[in-house]
Amino acid sequence: MDRRQLAEFLRSRRERITPADVGLPAGARRRTPGLRREEVAQLAFISTEYYTRLEQARGPRPSREVLSGLTRALRLSDVERDHLHHLAGAPPGPPPGPSREVRPSILALLHRLPQAAAIVLSATYEVLAWNDLAAALMEDFSALPRRDRNLVRRAFLGLRPEGRRLYGVSDVDEFAASAVRNLRATAARYPDDPEVAGLIRELLDGSEEFARLWAAHDVCAAPTLCKTFRHPVVGPVSVNCDVLDISDRDQQVVIYTADPGTPSESALRLLSVVGTQRMDAPL
């Protein structure tokens, strides 16, 4: 364990996070950049005294549970998480929860597909990244808070007055059943992640259908090859649905394309021009 390097690393990560980043008030008399030590300790579920000793290079070797708490509190990337574990003398094992960090090359790929709508999903069906055409076809995800970008939550808990209509997609029931199977497998891979457990509790409490499907313990889902979006501006858009696995991040790139020469291809081309403008705006 390299106490000095660990202390410097923790301090550097703490100073780069603003209170607003973690939902805390800034306060009028804040003298230190970033978060205070007591705020990091609170977010990591450890005592302020213990965290202070770590930053002063006087602390004992932190447990894996403490390191996991610090990873969440300091919003470390996967690379930073591994570095933290090595500094603490505890080589990292499997990540405690699904990764939300999308590789820059994948982000670049999304924007190199101007004629395809593409999104990146986490293992819990959170939309992590998207291109402009996906925002036009589905929704402007940038205008949504993080929790509302979760497709399973939207499918079962109905975040809009129309309830289960998930972006007007034709196979919402099939998607819901498939998502439950995949989410059960995700829960088995990340048994200690509080976000995964919290999402499942929320769905069990809020949806009888989810509870029924969850009780079946199914973990195998057939791939969806095509679906139809009922878009309020351009009408129905039938697309092929191809999924690329990013195994090292436990993520998926979902790509929607229309067959050449079809009305759906024309509709996607129109959406690439219309974008996410209001549906009642003149075309």
C-alpha angles and dihedrals in degrees: 000000000000102000096182095050091043091052093049092046093051092048093049092050093046093052094054095057119083122211089245089060090065099032098260126134114254096222127209100259103047109144101172126073114246123353127349119244092248090054092054090047091051092050092047093047094238132115121274090232092056094048091047090054090052091053090047092053090243101104129108121250106291119236123241088255091056091047090051090051092050091048091056095041094050094040093232122188119235091263092048091048091055090047091052091053093049092050089051092051093246111112108219121259125194113328113269093231142010115295118251094185112106117204114247090235090058091049089052090049092056092056093046090064101075093160095046131066109227137179136176117228128198122222088268094052095256112152102237100172139003142174128239095263092053089053090050094047099041114013142306095267092185088069092056129083114244097259092055091057092070109108095201092052090049093047097051105027099038107226091196133055091257089062116197096024099113104199087320090289118166099224102048093134093050090046092051093052092046092047092054091054092050093044091055089055089048091053089054091051094049106032094156100047111113094203093056091046092046093051092051093048090050092051093045091051095044105039129048089191092055090048091051093049092043091054090059090069092215115162104173120088128185114229119254109236101183141003141174126237116204100214119194093223108035100023126227116004116191113200141176112243117215124176126204116196120222095198099183091057097033088235136127133218109214114199123192117198133169125224112260116263096017128122087247091060089053090049092053091049089052091049090052086061099037092046118173098329116138115286091235093053116108114262 
